[in-house]
């Protein structure tokens, strides 16, 4: 299904269940200070992941304080914000059975993935308890219990090795070793940035390619959609 067709999935005005997501009003783009702060944190995670515990607590507090009203302020459930992710999953050439959405926030991308892959079980994880609280409101009427949200640190994911055949993240620093650990051989990873270079929590594509390769994940495609950019990688079948 083309990205334009998928955009129709986000037109419902009231969220009664995970089948019926909210469309956020137009939002204010992040300012330079926010962009700089997000990129600095992303660079620390990419180059010095050992330093993450030093900044984890203030990052968690920030997102806890921002959780209420996040969707309406940022447009996180809008077709614009999910365009890059929607385009990227077209590059996944098989239907995954288990999907992990890292840094799920209020669950907008997780809900999209559940509709895109109706036979998969989806797990969303986020460091912010308040964000997880908001996300769980979106699946209150999920009769099949395909979607579940869990508080967790992306640097130490609360999931077993090789437990997922698709790992996604939208607007997140990249914890390369953990992505590789939880991704099964032959599985795919999608890294999307909804505002491209202006996404606060984003990492340069060249760095993502190099770091993924060191962890046995080969980049299979890159592209853009709307204002966003995306990269898809596949873990080598022989990788451990």
Backbone as CSV, one residue per row, in Angstrom:
resi,resn,N_x,N_y,N_z,CA_x,CA_y,CA_z,C_x,C_y,C_z
1,UNK,0.849,-1.193,0.000,0.000,0.000,0.000,0.884,1.243,0.000
2,UNK,0.665,2.206,-0.894,1.488,3.401,-0.921,1.301,4.239,0.322
3,UNK,2.315,5.088,0.608,2.267,5.915,1.810,1.042,6.813,1.817
4,UNK,0.672,7.369,0.653,-0.484,8.246,0.593,-1.758,7.554,1.016
5,UNK,-1.864,6.273,0.653,-3.055,5.518,1.057,-3.053,5.264,2.550
6,UNK,-1.856,5.004,3.088,-1.791,4.755,4.518,-2.175,5.980,5.319
7,UNK,-1.953,7.149,4.753,-2.268,8.375,5.499,-3.734,8.449,5.873
8,UNK,-4.600,7.768,5.116,-6.028,7.797,5.436,-6.327,7.122,6.754
9,UNK,-5.399,6.331,7.246,-5.611,5.641,8.515,-5.621,6.591,9.698
10,UNK,-5.180,7.832,9.492,-5.014,8.744,10.613,-6.046,9.862,10.619
11,UNK,-7.204,9.646,10.021,-8.181,10.715,9.901,-9.271,10.693,10.959
12,UNK,-9.335,9.644,11.757,-10.408,9.568,12.752,-10.201,10.617,13.829
13,UNK,-11.239,11.380,14.217,-11.062,12.480,15.145,-10.989,12.098,16.612
14,UNK,-11.497,10.913,16.995,-11.530,10.533,18.400,-10.960,9.133,18.541
15,UNK,-10.088,8.923,19.530,-9.461,7.614,19.728,-10.279,6.792,20.711
16,UNK,-11.072,5.847,20.211,-11.867,4.976,21.082,-11.159,3.654,21.337
17,UNK,-10.272,3.265,20.449,-9.483,2.050,20.616,-8.266,2.176,19.726
18,UNK,-7.426,1.128,19.708,-6.228,1.214,18.889,-6.546,1.154,17.401
19,UNK,-7.782,0.874,17.045,-8.167,0.909,15.631,-8.496,2.328,15.179
20,UNK,-8.588,3.270,16.106,-9.157,4.590,15.830,-8.286,5.691,16.434
21,UNK,-7.098,5.972,15.822,-6.136,6.870,16.444,-6.498,8.339,16.336
22,UNK,-5.889,9.136,17.208,-6.087,10.578,17.213,-5.251,11.229,16.129
23,UNK,-5.785,12.253,15.494,-5.008,13.083,14.587,-4.696,14.377,15.314
24,UNK,-3.419,14.668,15.474,-3.032,15.866,16.195,-3.173,17.096,15.312
25,UNK,-3.396,18.233,15.943,-3.428,19.494,15.229,-2.013,19.870,14.800
26,UNK,-1.880,20.813,13.829,-0.542,21.237,13.426,0.270,21.673,14.636
27,UNK,1.555,21.309,14.635,2.391,21.528,15.793,3.473,22.557,15.487
28,UNK,4.129,23.021,16.541,5.239,23.947,16.394,6.529,23.150,16.257
29,UNK,7.308,23.379,15.202,8.561,22.641,15.025,9.509,22.895,16.198
30,UNK,10.367,21.947,16.516,11.316,22.140,17.613,12.268,23.298,17.320
31,UNK,12.616,24.045,18.370,13.535,25.155,18.176,14.984,24.656,18.181
32,UNK,15.906,25.569,17.910,17.312,25.177,17.779,17.868,24.602,19.075
33,UNK,17.435,25.133,20.192,17.933,24.639,21.477,17.517,23.191,21.702
34,UNK,16.273,22.877,21.390,15.775,21.502,21.554,16.506,20.563,20.601
35,UNK,16.678,21.007,19.356,17.382,20.180,18.372,18.807,19.894,18.833
36,UNK,19.496,20.923,19.310,20.882,20.748,19.757,20.961,19.788,20.939
37,UNK,20.052,19.943,21.897,20.064,19.063,23.064,19.825,17.610,22.665
38,UNK,18.834,17.385,21.791,18.529,16.029,21.352,19.670,15.396,20.583
39,UNK,20.299,16.156,19.708,21.412,15.627,18.922,22.630,15.348,19.800
40,UNK,22.832,16.166,20.830,23.937,15.924,21.749,23.739,14.608,22.497
41,UNK,22.523,14.380,22.976,22.226,13.128,23.677,22.377,11.939,22.729
42,UNK,21.913,12.083,21.502,22.035,11.002,20.518,23.499,10.694,20.217
43,UNK,24.327,11.744,20.147,25.757,11.550,19.884,26.431,10.831,21.051
44,UNK,26.039,11.185,22.275,26.598,10.501,23.446,26.266,9.021,23.404
45,UNK,25.021,8.704,23.096,24.598,7.302,23.034,25.368,6.547,21.960
46,UNK,25.591,7.193,20.808,26.269,6.525,19.693,27.764,6.342,19.941
47,UNK,28.401,7.371,20.501,29.862,7.350,20.638,30.341,6.903,22.010
48,UNK,29.555,7.158,23.037,29.974,6.826,24.406,28.788,6.280,25.192
49,UNK,28.268,5.134,24.801,27.071,4.605,25.484,27.289,4.369,26.974
50,UNK,28.541,4.217,27.394,28.834,4.039,28.820,28.420,5.270,29.637
51,UNK,28.292,6.448,28.958,27.925,7.676,29.660,26.411,7.851,29.803
52,UNK,25.645,7.001,29.163,24.190,7.135,29.211,23.632,7.171,30.631
53,UNK,24.092,6.337,31.563,23.535,6.401,32.926,23.672,7.769,33.589
54,UNK,24.624,8.577,33.131,24.823,9.894,33.722,23.725,10.882,33.332
55,UNK,23.079,10.629,32.203,22.039,11.548,31.725,20.657,10.904,31.675
56,UNK,20.582,9.638,31.995,19.310,8.911,31.893,18.216,9.527,32.758
57,UNK,18.550,9.885,34.000,17.529,10.376,34.920,16.911,11.697,34.458
58,UNK,17.719,12.712,34.070,17.077,13.947,33.581,16.286,13.751,32.295
59,UNK,16.731,12.855,31.427,15.966,12.568,30.206,14.611,11.965,30.574
60,UNK,14.617,11.038,31.515,13.363,10.424,31.959,12.431,11.464,32.558
61,UNK,12.968,12.335,33.393,12.138,13.378,34.010,11.525,14.284,32.950
62,UNK,12.314,14.620,31.926,11.790,15.490,30.872,10.581,14.855,30.193
63,UNK,10.701,13.604,29.813,9.597,12.964,29.097,8.418,12.665,30.019
64,UNK,8.681,12.387,31.276,7.572,12.241,32.226,6.757,13.535,32.309
65,UNK,7.456,14.656,32.376,6.761,15.937,32.500,6.044,16.339,31.215
66,UNK,6.502,15.800,30.084,5.933,16.179,28.791,4.847,15.232,28.303
67,UNK,4.633,14.121,28.988,3.763,13.059,28.469,2.321,13.504,28.264
68,UNK,1.757,14.212,29.238,0.366,14.629,29.109,0.254,15.707,28.037
69,UNK,-0.554,15.450,27.038,-0.725,16.386,25.939,0.338,16.282,24.860
70,UNK,1.207,15.280,24.948,2.286,15.118,23.977,1.762,14.994,22.545
71,UNK,0.747,14.167,22.353,0.236,13.940,20.998,-0.250,15.231,20.349
72,UNK,-0.990,16.035,21.112,-1.553,17.254,20.528,-0.479,18.303,20.269
73,UNK,0.562,18.326,21.097,1.618,19.319,20.904,2.549,18.963,19.759
74,UNK,2.849,17.689,19.600,3.871,17.281,18.636,3.298,16.713,17.343
75,UNK,2.003,16.380,17.328,1.435,15.739,16.141,1.954,14.331,15.952
76,UNK,2.272,13.639,17.033,2.939,12.342,16.937,2.111,11.272,16.231
77,UNK,0.786,11.421,16.211,-0.070,10.431,15.553,-0.450,10.833,14.134
78,UNK,0.058,11.955,13.659,-0.333,12.440,12.338,0.389,11.686,11.228
79,UNK,-0.195,11.694,10.047,0.435,11.041,8.898,1.772,11.692,8.582
80,UNK,1.906,12.981,8.834,3.173,13.678,8.596,4.279,13.094,9.466
81,UNK,4.010,12.936,10.755,5.024,12.438,11.676,5.332,10.956,11.484
82,UNK,4.399,10.198,10.931,4.615,8.764,10.738,4.968,8.404,9.299
83,UNK,5.109,9.411,8.430,5.351,9.152,7.010,6.645,8.381,6.784
84,UNK,7.717,8.758,7.473,8.998,8.081,7.271,8.920,6.618,7.702
85,UNK,8.299,6.373,8.851,8.133,4.997,9.309,7.274,4.195,8.344
86,UNK,6.187,4.801,7.870,5.299,4.114,6.929,6.021,3.750,5.645
87,UNK,6.878,4.641,5.170,7.644,4.369,3.956,8.673,3.273,4.199
88,UNK,9.314,3.303,5.354,10.376,2.344,5.651,9.866,0.914,5.725
89,UNK,8.701,0.703,6.335,8.233,-0.675,6.507,7.867,-1.337,5.185
90,UNK,7.741,-0.546,4.126,7.550,-1.137,2.805,8.766,-1.947,2.368
91,UNK,9.919,-1.652,2.960,11.157,-2.332,2.599,11.341,-3.654,3.337
92,UNK,10.469,-3.943,4.274,10.537,-5.215,4.998,9.846,-6.257,4.136
93,UNK,10.605,-7.224,3.623,10.061,-8.113,2.589,9.400,-9.367,3.130
94,UNK,9.138,-9.383,4.418,8.398,-10.511,4.985,7.532,-9.988,6.125
95,UNK,6.508,-10.727,6.466,5.601,-10.295,7.534,6.150,-10.750,8.880
96,UNK,6.527,-9.823,9.740,7.082,-10.206,11.039,6.001,-10.752,11.963
97,UNK,6.417,-11.634,12.859,5.505,-12.178,13.855,5.614,-11.451,15.187
98,UNK,6.817,-10.970,15.503,7.036,-10.245,16.752,7.800,-8.956,16.455
99,UNK,7.233,-7.830,16.892,7.796,-6.508,16.610,8.065,-5.790,17.923
100,UNK,9.202,-5.117,17.978,9.530,-4.272,19.131,9.667,-2.834,18.656
101,UNK,8.924,-1.925,19.309,9.004,-0.495,19.030,9.742,0.166,20.193
102,UNK,10.992,0.570,19.957,11.833,1.150,21.003,11.564,2.648,21.099
103,UNK,11.430,3.129,22.336,11.131,4.548,22.529,9.739,4.873,22.035
104,UNK,8.788,4.044,22.419,7.438,4.123,21.862,6.689,5.376,22.274
105,UNK,7.120,6.053,23.343,6.407,7.251,23.780,4.962,6.947,24.101
106,UNK,4.056,7.723,23.538,2.628,7.530,23.795,2.008,6.464,22.901
107,UNK,2.821,5.760,22.125,2.346,4.592,21.400,1.798,4.823,20.007
108,UNK,1.948,6.011,19.453,1.379,6.285,18.125,1.986,5.389,17.052
109,UNK,3.319,5.266,17.045,3.967,4.413,16.048,3.655,2.945,16.292
110,UNK,3.548,2.555,17.557,3.230,1.175,17.895,1.858,0.787,17.355
111,UNK,0.912,1.683,17.514,-0.441,1.450,17.009,-0.439,1.349,15.489
112,UNK,0.335,2.214,14.841,0.458,2.125,13.382,0.986,0.753,12.961
113,UNK,2.027,0.278,13.632,2.612,-1.016,13.291,1.612,-2.150,13.476
114,UNK,0.767,-2.053,14.491,-0.241,-3.084,14.725,-1.233,-3.162,13.583
115,UNK,-1.563,-2.013,12.997,-2.473,-2.022,11.851,-1.757,-2.467,10.583
116,UNK,-0.498,-2.096,10.460,0.267,-2.448,9.262,0.560,-3.945,9.185
117,UNK,0.777,-4.553,10.347,1.095,-5.983,10.409,0.062,-6.660,11.312
118,UNK,-1.113,-6.934,10.795,-2.236,-7.387,11.628,-2.058,-8.759,12.267
119,UNK,-1.067,-9.529,11.835,-0.850,-10.849,12.437,0.288,-10.844,13.461
120,UNK,0.936,-9.716,13.619,2.091,-9.642,14.508,1.682,-9.260,15.924
121,UNK,2.515,-9.641,16.864,2.396,-9.167,18.236,3.424,-8.057,18.422
122,UNK,2.972,-6.943,18.981,3.781,-5.738,19.066,4.067,-5.425,20.531
123,UNK,5.317,-5.081,20.811,5.697,-4.632,22.138,6.314,-3.244,22.020
124,UNK,5.812,-2.326,22.842,6.376,-0.988,22.893,7.091,-0.790,24.213
125,UNK,8.265,-0.183,24.177,9.040,0.037,25.387,9.499,1.481,25.433
126,UNK,9.451,2.086,26.617,9.885,3.466,26.776,10.413,3.661,28.198
127,UNK,11.372,4.563,28.337,11.985,4.816,29.639,11.083,5.617,30.571
128,UNK,10.084,6.285,30.002,9.227,7.171,30.782,7.950,6.464,31.244
129,UNK,7.753,6.289,32.538,6.501,5.686,33.029,5.268,6.483,32.611
130,UNK,5.389,7.811,32.567,4.240,8.631,32.190,3.873,8.427,30.726
131,UNK,4.864,8.276,29.871,4.590,7.994,28.462,3.902,6.642,28.308
132,UNK,4.381,5.644,29.040,3.763,4.317,28.979,2.316,4.380,29.466
133,UNK,2.056,5.170,30.471,0.684,5.343,30.964,-0.221,5.880,29.865
134,UNK,0.268,6.877,29.126,-0.526,7.433,28.031,-0.699,6.414,26.911
135,UNK,0.346,5.657,26.620,0.271,4.666,25.542,-0.764,3.589,25.843
136,UNK,-0.817,3.146,27.078,-1.755,2.077,27.433,-3.204,2.497,27.273
137,UNK,-3.471,3.785,27.332,-4.837,4.253,27.114,-5.310,3.945,25.696
138,UNK,-4.370,3.821,24.761,-4.728,3.618,23.357,-5.083,2.169,23.041
139,UNK,-4.777,1.257,23.938,-5.060,-0.150,23.661,-6.029,-0.734,24.671
140,UNK,-6.784,0.105,25.313,-7.735,-0.383,26.300,-8.791,-1.301,25.716
141,UNK,-9.087,-1.132,24.423,-10.100,-1.953,23.769,-9.479,-2.881,22.735
142,UNK,-8.286,-3.368,22.997,-7.611,-4.323,22.118,-8.003,-5.733,22.556
143,UNK,-9.042,-6.320,21.961,-9.556,-7.604,22.450,-8.580,-8.754,22.268
144,UNK,-7.669,-8.659,21.284,-6.742,-9.750,21.028,-5.452,-9.619,21.824
145,UNK,-5.278,-8.505,22.514,-4.082,-8.258,23.318,-2.811,-8.414,22.485
146,UNK,-2.873,-7.917,21.270,-1.682,-8.005,20.405,-0.636,-6.964,20.776
147,UNK,-1.056,-5.863,21.377,-0.151,-4.773,21.710,0.030,-4.722,23.226
148,UNK,1.265,-4.570,23.645,1.543,-4.385,25.072,2.675,-3.383,25.224
149,UNK,2.573,-2.565,26.250,3.585,-1.547,26.521,4.277,-1.854,27.843
150,UNK,5.557,-1.501,27.891,6.355,-1.826,29.068,7.402,-0.742,29.297
151,UNK,7.554,-0.354,30.541,8.615,0.576,30.897,9.952,-0.140,30.798
152,UNK,10.934,0.521,30.193,12.245,-0.099,30.076,13.252,0.840,29.462
153,UNK,14.509,0.584,29.745,15.631,1.384,29.262,16.156,0.766,27.968
154,UNK,16.267,1.571,26.922,16.733,1.069,25.631,18.176,0.584,25.682
155,UNK,18.917,0.975,26.704,20.293,0.496,26.839,20.366,-0.880,27.487
156,UNK,19.267,-1.307,28.094,19.168,-2.630,28.712,17.737,-3.121,28.548
157,UNK,17.402,-3.496,27.347,16.024,-3.846,27.032,15.563,-5.068,27.828
158,UNK,14.344,-5.012,28.359,13.833,-6.119,29.193,13.233,-7.246,28.359
159,UNK,14.016,-7.706,27.372,13.551,-8.760,26.480,14.709,-9.718,26.198
160,UNK,14.403,-10.961,25.870,15.459,-11.961,25.648,16.186,-11.755,24.319
161,UNK,17.313,-12.427,24.191,18.081,-12.390,22.949,17.249,-12.940,21.791
162,UNK,17.413,-12.324,20.618,16.808,-12.813,19.373,15.305,-13.022,19.508
163,UNK,14.638,-12.124,20.227,13.208,-12.297,20.469,12.297,-11.652,19.451
164,UNK,12.851,-10.840,18.532,12.019,-10.094,17.591,12.556,-10.216,16.168
165,UNK,11.628,-10.264,15.209,12.073,-10.268,13.817,11.879,-8.926,13.127
166,UNK,11.377,-7.917,13.849,11.405,-6.532,13.388,11.541,-5.633,14.606
167,UNK,12.540,-4.762,14.574,12.737,-3.756,15.618,12.645,-2.385,14.960
168,UNK,11.824,-1.513,15.520,11.659,-0.180,14.952,11.918,0.875,16.021
169,UNK,12.290,2.063,15.554,12.335,3.214,16.440,12.142,4.465,15.609
170,UNK,11.408,5.412,16.185,11.076,6.656,15.513,11.501,7.807,16.422
171,UNK,12.486,8.594,15.963,12.956,9.758,16.730,13.590,9.356,18.048
172,UNK,14.610,8.512,17.973,15.275,7.975,19.163,16.781,7.900,18.952
173,UNK,17.569,8.110,20.033,18.977,7.724,19.954,19.072,6.227,19.661
174,UNK,20.167,5.804,19.062,20.291,4.408,18.641,21.216,3.651,19.592
175,UNK,20.674,2.669,20.278,21.461,1.789,21.137,21.780,0.532,20.323
176,UNK,22.860,0.579,19.605,23.169,-0.415,18.580,23.309,-1.826,19.139
177,UNK,24.019,-1.980,20.228,24.264,-3.328,20.737,22.979,-4.010,21.193
178,UNK,22.060,-3.246,21.779,20.809,-3.836,22.237,19.885,-4.182,21.073
179,UNK,19.875,-3.346,20.051,19.097,-3.688,18.856,19.581,-5.013,18.293
180,UNK,20.895,-5.154,18.162,21.449,-6.392,17.619,21.132,-7.581,18.517
181,UNK,21.180,-7.371,19.815,20.945,-8.482,20.746,19.535,-9.034,20.646
182,UNK,18.524,-8.152,20.584,17.136,-8.631,20.600,16.613,-8.993,19.210
183,UNK,17.365,-8.662,18.169,16.928,-8.943,16.799,17.421,-10.324,16.376
184,UNK,16.528,-11.133,15.884,16.933,-12.475,15.469,17.716,-12.406,14.163
185,UNK,18.594,-13.367,13.876,19.287,-13.407,12.591,18.288,-13.420,11.429
186,UNK,18.520,-12.579,10.444,17.598,-12.449,9.322,16.513,-11.419,9.546
187,UNK,16.413,-10.889,10.764,15.385,-9.901,11.074,15.770,-8.503,10.622
188,UNK,14.803,-7.595,10.686,14.976,-6.240,10.176,14.923,-5.206,11.295
189,UNK,15.637,-4.102,11.077,15.540,-2.938,11.948,15.174,-1.736,11.090
190,UNK,14.278,-0.903,11.609,13.872,0.337,10.954,14.206,1.491,11.894
191,UNK,14.986,2.442,11.404,15.327,3.645,12.170,14.803,4.846,11.397
192,UNK,13.814,5.532,11.967,13.150,6.640,11.276,13.306,7.931,12.065
193,UNK,13.389,9.038,11.336,13.439,10.379,11.923,12.381,11.215,11.224
194,UNK,11.338,11.579,11.935,10.166,12.166,11.285,10.404,13.557,10.725
195,UNK,11.437,14.255,11.204,11.747,15.594,10.686,13.117,15.634,10.020
196,UNK,13.624,14.485,9.634,14.916,14.447,8.974,16.006,15.013,9.856
197,UNK,16.856,15.870,9.304,17.967,16.438,10.062,17.508,17.347,11.196
198,UNK,16.276,17.809,11.149,15.756,18.669,12.210,15.105,17.869,13.336
199,UNK,15.204,16.564,13.283,14.697,15.733,14.369,15.661,15.825,15.548
200,UNK,15.206,16.262,16.718,16.132,16.390,17.851,16.877,15.103,18.177
201,UNK,16.159,14.011,18.388,16.807,12.746,18.712,17.037,11.977,17.414
202,UNK,18.159,12.267,16.775,18.491,11.601,15.518,20.001,11.466,15.415
203,UNK,20.414,10.531,14.561,21.824,10.196,14.380,22.140,10.225,12.888
204,UNK,23.287,10.783,12.473,23.636,10.829,11.048,23.617,9.443,10.399
205,UNK,23.116,9.395,9.180,22.979,8.116,8.483,24.308,7.390,8.347
206,UNK,25.370,8.108,8.030,26.667,7.456,7.839,27.124,6.757,9.113
207,UNK,26.863,7.375,10.254,27.235,6.769,11.533,26.368,5.558,11.832
208,UNK,25.081,5.655,11.541,24.191,4.509,11.750,24.664,3.325,10.922
209,UNK,24.981,3.560,9.657,25.452,2.478,8.787,26.676,1.777,9.375
210,UNK,27.663,2.563,9.802,28.911,1.990,10.322,28.673,1.196,11.599
211,UNK,27.910,1.780,12.500,27.672,1.118,13.776,26.849,-0.158,13.616
212,UNK,25.837,-0.107,12.768,25.046,-1.314,12.535,25.915,-2.417,11.938
213,UNK,26.769,-2.029,10.987,27.618,-3.033,10.319,28.517,-3.747,11.331
214,UNK,29.009,-2.984,12.314,29.862,-3.588,13.336,29.101,-4.595,14.188
215,UNK,27.776,-4.461,14.204,26.944,-5.383,14.985,26.248,-6.414,14.100
216,UNK,26.764,-6.600,12.901,26.247,-7.646,12.028,24.955,-7.314,11.324
217,UNK,24.654,-6.006,11.190,23.424,-5.584,10.525,23.793,-4.771,9.287
218,UNK,23.343,-5.205,8.136,23.671,-4.570,6.864,22.522,-3.659,6.436
219,UNK,22.842,-2.440,6.060,21.825,-1.510,5.569,21.299,-2.000,4.223
220,UNK,19.979,-2.131,4.118,19.358,-2.612,2.878,18.618,-1.518,2.127
221,UNK,18.382,-0.373,2.760,17.687,0.707,2.072,17.629,1.961,2.918
222,UNK,17.591,3.097,2.247,17.402,4.378,2.908,16.472,5.217,2.039
223,UNK,15.881,6.232,2.624,14.986,7.081,1.839,14.373,8.164,2.694
224,UNK,13.390,8.825,2.108,12.686,9.890,2.805,11.213,9.874,2.462
225,UNK,10.427,10.465,3.334,8.985,10.602,3.108,8.521,11.814,3.895
226,UNK,7.815,12.719,3.248,7.446,13.959,3.893,8.711,14.699,4.292
227,UNK,8.766,15.166,5.518,9.967,15.831,6.014,10.965,14.855,6.614
228,UNK,10.601,13.571,6.689,11.402,12.595,7.417,12.337,11.777,6.559
229,UNK,13.202,11.039,7.245,14.140,10.125,6.605,14.095,8.782,7.325
230,UNK,14.576,7.743,6.653,14.556,6.417,7.255,15.717,5.570,6.747
231,UNK,16.030,4.548,7.523,17.032,3.553,7.155,16.526,2.184,7.598
232,UNK,16.722,1.198,6.740,16.343,-0.169,7.048,17.585,-1.043,6.981
233,UNK,17.761,-1.904,7.967,18.869,-2.852,7.968,18.380,-4.250,8.242
234,UNK,19.198,-5.215,7.844,18.855,-6.623,8.072,20.030,-7.321,8.758
235,UNK,19.731,-8.028,9.818,20.766,-8.744,10.534,21.182,-9.964,9.740
236,UNK,22.471,-10.135,9.577,22.982,-11.246,8.782,22.558,-12.567,9.421
237,UNK,22.132,-13.527,8.595,21.634,-14.789,9.139,22.630,-15.502,10.053
238,UNK,23.934,-15.343,9.770,24.925,-16.024,10.584,25.353,-15.222,11.799
239,UNK,24.841,-13.967,11.913,25.242,-13.102,13.018,24.667,-13.617,14.329
240,UNK,25.386,-13.364,15.408,24.935,-13.794,16.735,24.679,-12.586,17.614
